[in-house]
């Protein structure tokens, strides 16, 4: 059984590169747990491939383990028996034994570890690439998870390999609508809760498969000091970032609800200009994002910009759980559950709103939306808002994570909000109401009469047919 899910565009990129003549170089990178190795394994199915995963051992050990991987993949034991004085000898040995009648894929995974042990390794690769592999039937894939180092070693203008790669694939988390494939057997409410715990991180999703519901998974994986994900936040930052303490502090401040750069700097005792590097690093890892009202015409210059924790697991950890860590460490979770439970529910509600926005983003082009996000000001907020090229709202919506059915009053309140604040509406503006518990009969009747009022209680539509299924 093939459990590989999605990553179609990334596979297509790699396939296109493989089919080109001559040597090809691809960079695959992104934070840990997102399935980079799984993607490469899927791509290499039925292809001649040599895969090597580096570790933190010394340089001689790296050479030996790489030649062992080459010898095993190429079925040439002699390749591993020799001693190699330098890396060029290793590359030359690979060239001697690799088949010449077909393209061979050479994957160096955890590439950043090799560069940490031998800082000149990218220069060695660059020289051999320029003189040999770019002319030959080799596809070289450099894969790594420390985003900043991968960029510095392979893509930055000062990098030895700058300008040589034909594809640079930054792997993002999976979108929510793929969870039904990843976690079959759960109802949609439970899937939304599990997404609020795991986000789109395949490794976390694999872990929760073993639990009957969200609460059980949360208790065992996260709230238990021996749980697999209990130390995940700290481990992730220490693995991915060279300055984890500052980034930890930023995430902690964001988790407490502080999101403006000046306020973050004030909380941490750092000037805003010193925070820029760390903020950009966290953004590159898909851990945080900057949000501005969707009607802002110049988002980069907007003073309303607000940073949010993007990764659902880290948002849950820093926003709800971490403030009570001492009680968990001391084995007293029962003392905090009364306070923790509503915070977790608020977190799930926040994630539900984000899923609803992503749902509309997937149909943005068909709907004529230039962009989709939130719209807010001092006295109002609209959960889902899409603007057209004239910066008029052509999609507006509200999201209700509630055990009660949504009634017609929610629709009227949305209309009043738009009129009272004189927001610019397009003539064809559609009104969307999202609810996990359904809608009242009165609202359903209203929707039947007003075709621009659309009620959504299921978020599982493939990206390609969202528009045809609910926006007809």
Secondary structure, DSSP 8 states (H G I E B T S, - for coil): -------HHHHHHHHHHHHSSS-EEEEEE-STTS-HHHHHHHHTTTS-EEEEE--SS-HHHHHHHHHHHHHHHHT-THHHHS--SSHHHHHHHHHHHS-SSS-EEEEEESHHHHHHH-TTHHHHHHHHHHHTGGGTTEEEEEEES-HHHHIIIIISTTSTTTTT-SEEEE-----GGGHHHHSTT--HHHHHHHHHHHTT-HHHHHHHTTSSSHHHHIIIIIISTTSTTTTHHHHHHHHH-TTHHHHHHHHHHHHTT--SHHHHHHHHT--HHHHHHHHHHHHHTTSEEEE--TT-S-GGG-TT-EEEE-SHHHHHIIIIIGGGHHHHHTT-GGGTHHHHHHHHHHHHHHHHHHHHHHHHHTTHHHHT-SEEEEEEETTEEEEEEEE-TTS-EEEEEEEE--SS-B-HHHHHHHHHHHHHTT--EEEEEEEEEEESS-B-HHHHHHHHH-TTEEEE------GGGHHHHH--
